[in-house]
Amino acid sequence: MKIYTKTGDEGMTSLVGGERVSKTHIRVESYGTIDELNSQIGLLSAYAEEFLPAEDPDVLLLEMIQNHLFVIGSYLATNTEKRELREKAILTPSAVEKLEQAIDRIQETLPPFRAFLLPGGGIAASQAHVCRTVCRRAERIILALNQEVEVEELVRQYVNRLSDYLFILARKLNIASGKEEKKWDITCK
């Protein structure tokens, strides 16, 4: 299979099913941002493995998240008004439940915080914050797409929960790497 097709040279691309749309179409922007997030999570996973044991549930969950993001990307790349969803493009409620369970599990182990935290700390936690902000951008784009065509509620929930998970994971990674969380100094001038 050739890696280049030249079919996108004029600024058009194909959705699942062959429908051609502009590469600047909000649908393309939505699944492109999910793809960007998936790549950033790949980097996060590599950093996390330096501070967490291979059998840590969050190391394993990051790979599952990457698979879920492929499902979401496939869903977003399908115009369901013109084509039926493929089975591999259907997210299940258990995907959201796994994120909620992970958030609860990690939060039980963390000290409470009473201030806004600056993104950063160790390299793995910093990358988790980068992932969180890309995830929030993906969520905003998906919500904008939802104003044009209905985006399944489960997809919207998953992306929202994922950004919460990435915030909590950043806190866990700072502790695992021995880095102190920095609080927002509201008096700075």
Order of alpha helices (4+ residues) and beta strands (2+ residues): beta-beta-alpha-alpha-alpha-alpha-alpha
